[in-house]
Structures are given as C-alpha cells and as structure tokens.
Amino acid sequence: MLFDSNQFVIILAGGSGSRMGAAMPKQFIEVAQKPILMHTIARFFSYSASLQLILVLPAAEIPTWRALCKKHRFNVPIALVAGGQTRFQSVKNGLNSIEASEGLVAVHDGVRPFVTPQLIAQGFAAAAQKGAAVTAVALKDSMRIVEDGQNKAVNRAAYRLMQTPQTFRLDWLRHAFEQPEQPFFTDCASVAEHAGYDITLIEGLYENIKITTPEDLLWATAFFQTQFAAKKS
C-alpha cells in the first residue's frame, strides 16, 4: 500500500456536551466502564499499533484527559494537540503537528467509538488509490427539502449521510486546509472538495454513530452490552 509506513489519524474531541445535557464534555462520559473517547482510540490502536495517533482536545481539557488516562490506566501512545475555536482550526492544528511530508491521514470524530478496524483499513486503502476516501451510508428514511416555508419530497437514493473516518493523502489535505475557512466547511470532505479534489465514497456502517444526544448514549450503552455479550458467548 502506498505510504504504508506513514499512516496517521487525527481524532477530534472538542465537543462541549451541550446537546447531551451533560455537565462534562461528551467525549469523557463513561460507557461500558470507560470514557467514550478511550473506546474510539482503542479501535484505531487495534487496527495497527504503528498507526500514529493524534488527539486534538481543547487546551483546557488536556489536564482532565491526562487524569482520566491515569484513572483508567490507559496507556495507548498518542500525541496531544490543543484544538482551535472551530473544527476547521482543530483539524489544521492536528495537521500542523505532523512532521512527515507525505503519507495518509484519517480524520475521525472522537465520539464515534464503533468504528471497526476493517472500516479503517478500507479508508486507508481507498485513499492510497484515489487520494480521498470518505465513509458514508444511504438514507433509510424518506426525505424532504424545506425552503422559504415550503417543503417537497426529494429522491433519497441521490443522497448519503457522511461519517468518519475521512481519509486523505496528507499533501492533499494540507493543501486543502491552506484555504480560508468557509461557513459551509462542515467536514474534511467539504474542505477538500472546495480545493478541487474529487471525493471517493466508501460504504460506512450504520452502527458507526456519532454520540451527540441522550438518545445516542442510550443506544450506545445497549450496543456495547450486546458486543460484550457476544464476546462471552
């Protein structure tokens, strides 16, 4: 695989927990006896112990993270980087921490703990061939567009829901993030596309949810229990 020895992942963990209604940032909420963020990091470490992990956190939360690592005896080697005010700035800070000039870099939400090693591998393989590979899933529900107080049905088969990891050639993503930040940059795919790069979609997983709301947390807790029960059987 191209750039096989230079694979990186930037894990973004800048959520405040406001939509969760929690007193602590959502990435630090414990599920299945560990903070959500630790489950996520462990998934990438299980893909490859040589993968170079970069965790982007708000500067004020870094001491909390270190204390949690001590409490849970979590020793996965990972570089810590202070995030910015926006997702765009946080990804850019993560990119700036990488000294290599070439390689492949995945960007992943810290509160998506159900990513699999297989999906991570597919992202790196597709990015090595195509330059930019983004996980996505088809819509299950009907969809309507709402504009100017009116609404109408759209063909859901023409749309996909974006997930992470989103994986790129390192030089492509660096170049893309040299652009000025725009309001419509909601993920790395939108940044890279605006810079002129084609995006390849790969099939994601419906269980690879972003834990954002109390309902997500209930689902995640049940899914962890199902996974642990399956391992014991």
C-alpha positions in Angstrom: 0.0 0.0 0.0 1.2 3.5 -0.9 2.6 5.3 2.2 2.1 2.2 4.3 4.7 3.3 6.9 3.2 6.8 7.2 -0.3 6.5 8.4 -1.8 9.0 10.8 -5.1 9.6 12.4 -6.4 12.9 13.8 -9.1 12.3 16.4 -11.2 15.3 17.1 -12.6 15.6 20.6 -13.8 19.2 21.0 -17.5 18.6 21.9 -18.9 20.5 24.9 -21.8 18.1 25.8 -24.4 20.9 25.4 -26.8 18.7 23.3 -26.2 15.8 25.6 -27.3 17.9 28.5 -24.3 16.7 30.4 -22.1 18.6 32.9 -18.9 17.2 31.3 -17.8 17.1 27.6 -19.5 14.2 25.9 -16.2 12.5 24.9 -15.4 12.0 28.6 -18.8 10.4 29.5 -18.2 6.8 30.7 -19.9 4.0 28.8 -19.0 0.4 29.4 -16.6 1.4 32.2 -14.5 3.8 30.1 -14.8 7.2 28.6 -16.3 7.2 25.1 -13.0 8.7 23.7 -10.9 5.8 25.1 -13.1 3.3 23.2 -12.6 5.2 20.0 -8.8 5.4 20.4 -8.6 1.7 21.2 -10.4 0.9 17.9 -7.6 2.7 16.0 -4.9 1.1 18.0 -6.4 -2.3 17.4 -6.2 -1.6 13.6 -2.4 -1.0 13.9 -0.1 -0.4 16.8 2.2 1.5 14.4 -0.6 4.0 13.4 0.5 7.4 14.5 -2.4 8.8 16.7 -3.0 12.5 17.2 -5.7 13.6 19.7 -7.0 17.2 19.3 -8.6 18.5 22.5 -9.5 21.9 23.8 -6.4 23.1 25.8 -8.5 23.4 28.9 -9.5 19.7 28.7 -6.0 18.3 28.4 -5.4 18.0 32.2 -8.8 16.2 32.5 -7.8 13.8 29.8 -4.5 13.0 31.5 -6.2 12.4 34.8 -8.7 10.1 33.1 -5.8 8.1 31.5 -4.2 7.7 34.9 -7.5 6.6 36.5 -8.3 4.1 33.8 -4.6 3.0 33.3 -5.0 3.9 29.6 -1.5 3.8 28.0 -2.1 3.9 24.3 0.6 6.2 22.9 -0.9 9.3 21.4 0.2 12.9 20.7 -1.9 15.6 22.3 -2.6 18.8 20.3 -4.6 21.8 21.5 -7.6 22.5 19.3 -8.9 25.7 17.8 -12.2 27.6 18.0 -13.7 25.6 15.1 -13.5 22.1 13.7 -11.6 23.6 10.7 -9.0 25.1 13.0 -8.7 22.0 15.1 -8.0 19.8 12.0 -5.4 22.3 10.9 -3.7 22.2 14.2 -3.6 18.4 14.0 -2.1 18.6 10.5 0.5 21.1 11.6 1.7 18.6 14.3 2.6 16.1 11.6 6.3 16.4 10.6 6.1 14.0 7.7 5.8 15.4 4.2 3.9 12.5 2.7 1.6 9.8 3.9 -2.1 9.1 4.6 -4.1 10.8 7.2 -7.6 9.9 8.6 -9.7 12.3 10.5 -12.2 10.9 12.9 -14.8 12.1 15.4 -13.8 11.2 19.0 -17.4 10.3 19.8 -17.7 7.6 17.1 -16.5 4.6 19.2 -18.0 1.9 16.9 -15.6 2.3 14.0 -14.1 -1.0 13.1 -10.5 -1.9 12.1 -11.9 -3.2 8.8 -13.5 0.2 8.0 -10.3 2.0 9.0 -8.3 -0.3 6.7 -10.8 0.3 3.8 -10.4 4.0 4.2 -6.6 3.9 4.0 -6.7 1.5 1.1 -9.1 3.7 -0.9 -7.2 6.9 -0.1 -4.0 5.3 -1.2 -5.6 4.6 -4.6 -7.9 7.6 -5.0 -6.4 10.3 -2.8 -9.6 11.0 -0.7 -11.9 8.4 0.8 -15.0 9.3 2.9 -17.3 6.9 4.7 -21.0 7.3 4.0 -24.3 5.5 4.4 -27.5 5.5 2.5 -30.6 7.1 4.0 -33.2 4.8 5.5 -36.0 7.4 5.9 -37.9 9.5 3.5 -36.5 13.0 3.0 -38.0 16.4 2.2 -36.3 19.7 1.5 -37.5 22.7 3.4 -37.0 26.2 1.8 -38.8 29.5 2.3 -41.6 28.0 4.3 -42.3 25.3 1.7 -41.3 21.7 1.6 -41.2 19.0 -1.1 -40.0 15.4 -1.4 -36.6 14.5 -2.8 -35.1 11.3 -4.0 -33.3 9.8 -1.0 -31.4 7.5 -3.3 -29.4 10.5 -4.5 -28.2 11.4 -1.0 -25.7 9.9 1.5 -25.0 10.7 5.2 -21.4 11.4 5.8 -19.5 9.7 8.6 -15.9 9.5 9.7 -13.2 8.3 9.3 -12.4 10.5 6.3 -9.0 9.6 4.9 -6.8 11.6 2.5 -3.3 11.8 1.1 -1.5 14.0 3.6 -0.3 16.5 0.9 -3.9 16.9 -0.4 -5.4 17.6 2.9 -2.6 20.0 3.9 -3.2 21.9 0.6 -6.9 22.0 1.2 -6.5 23.5 4.7 -4.5 26.3 3.3 -7.8 27.8 2.1 -9.6 30.4 4.2 -12.2 28.9 6.4 -15.8 29.0 5.0 -19.2 28.6 6.8 -20.1 25.6 4.6 -17.0 23.6 5.6 -18.8 21.0 7.8 -16.2 18.2 7.4 -12.9 17.5 5.7 -14.7 16.3 2.6 -16.2 19.7 2.0 -12.9 21.4 2.5 -11.0 19.0 0.1 -13.8 19.3 -2.5 -13.7 23.1 -2.4 -9.9 22.8 -3.0 -10.6 20.9 -6.2 -10.1 17.3 -5.1 -12.5 14.5 -6.0 -14.1 12.6 -3.1 -14.5 8.8 -3.2 -17.3 7.4 -1.1 -16.9 4.1 0.7 -19.6 2.2 2.4 -19.8 3.1 6.1 -21.6 1.4 9.0 -25.0 2.3 10.4 -23.7 1.5 13.9 -20.8 3.9 13.5 -22.9 6.7 15.1 -21.7 10.0 16.5 -22.8 10.1 20.1 -24.3 13.5 20.5 -27.7 13.3 22.3 -29.0 11.4 25.3 -30.8 9.0 22.9 -27.5 8.3 21.2 -26.0 7.5 24.6 -28.8 5.0 25.4 -28.3 3.3 22.1 -24.5 3.2 22.5 -24.8 1.7 26.0 -27.1 -1.1 24.7 -24.8 -1.7 21.7 -21.7 -2.0 23.9 -23.6 -4.5 26.1 -24.6 -6.6 23.0 -20.9 -6.6 21.9 -19.6 -7.7 25.2 -22.3 -10.4 25.5 -21.3 -11.7 22.0 -17.6 -11.9 23.0 -18.5 -14.0 26.1 -20.7 -16.4 24.2 
